[in-house]
Amino acid sequence: MKIQLLFFGITTDLVGENSINFKITKNTTIKGLKEALITDYSALKNIADFAIAVNEEYAEDDLVLKENDVVAIIPPVSGG
């Protein structure tokens, strides 16, 4: 299956792209996606601290992804 990944903030620098198409197996969960991303992009080792949104809605680790989902990887934001 293919999904689209969108990267925001520091994740764009860590991956070197702001958007990529990413292949996953059927029944992959958000947790499984995080594990795959750490394998492919070791700079994302802190992905457990990032928010994940699927089709513009925040998602939990047990959500099963579907073909053509759009997944946003959103790092923590600080400011003042």
C-alpha positions as CSV (number, residue, x, y, z in Angstrom):
1,M,0.0,0.0,0.0
2,K,1.0,3.6,-0.5
3,I,0.5,6.5,1.8
4,Q,1.7,10.1,1.7
5,L,3.8,11.4,4.5
6,L,4.0,15.1,5.3
7,F,6.8,16.5,7.4
8,F,6.6,19.7,9.5
9,G,9.1,21.7,11.4
10,I,12.4,20.0,12.3
11,T,11.2,16.7,10.7
12,T,11.6,18.3,7.3
13,D,15.3,18.9,8.0
14,L,15.7,15.4,9.5
15,V,14.3,13.6,6.5
16,G,15.4,16.1,3.8
17,E,11.9,16.3,2.3
18,N,8.6,17.9,3.2
19,S,6.5,15.2,1.5
20,I,7.1,11.6,0.4
21,N,5.1,8.7,-0.8
22,F,5.8,5.7,1.5
23,K,5.0,2.0,1.0
24,I,3.6,0.1,3.9
25,T,2.0,-3.4,4.3
26,K,-1.7,-3.9,4.7
27,N,-2.9,-3.5,8.3
28,T,0.0,-1.3,9.3
29,T,-0.8,0.8,12.4
30,I,0.6,4.1,13.4
31,K,2.9,2.3,15.8
32,G,4.1,0.1,13.0
33,L,4.6,3.2,10.8
34,K,6.7,4.9,13.5
35,E,8.9,1.8,13.7
36,A,9.4,1.7,9.9
37,L,10.2,5.4,9.9
38,I,12.9,4.9,12.6
39,T,14.4,2.1,10.5
40,D,14.4,4.1,7.3
41,Y,15.2,7.5,8.8
42,S,17.3,7.0,12.0
43,A,17.2,10.8,12.6
44,L,13.5,10.3,13.6
45,K,14.5,8.3,16.7
46,N,12.3,10.6,18.8
47,I,9.2,10.1,16.8
48,A,7.4,8.8,19.9
49,D,7.3,12.4,21.1
50,F,5.7,13.7,17.8
51,A,2.1,14.1,17.0
52,I,0.7,12.1,14.1
53,A,-2.3,13.2,12.1
54,V,-4.1,11.0,9.5
55,N,-6.3,12.8,7.0
56,E,-6.1,16.0,9.2
57,E,-7.2,14.3,12.4
58,Y,-4.8,13.4,15.3
59,A,-4.3,9.6,15.5
60,E,-3.4,7.1,18.2
61,D,-0.8,4.3,17.8
62,D,-3.5,1.6,17.2
63,L,-5.1,3.3,14.2
64,V,-4.8,1.1,11.1
65,L,-3.7,3.0,8.0
66,K,-5.5,2.7,4.6
67,E,-4.3,3.1,1.0
68,N,-3.7,6.7,0.1
69,D,-4.0,8.1,3.7
70,V,-2.2,11.4,4.2
71,V,-0.1,11.2,7.4
72,A,1.4,14.3,9.0
73,I,4.4,14.0,11.3
74,I,4.3,17.0,13.7
75,P,7.1,17.6,16.1
76,P,6.5,19.3,19.4
77,V,6.4,23.1,19.2
78,S,7.8,25.5,21.7
79,G,7.6,29.2,21.9
80,G,6.9,32.1,24.0
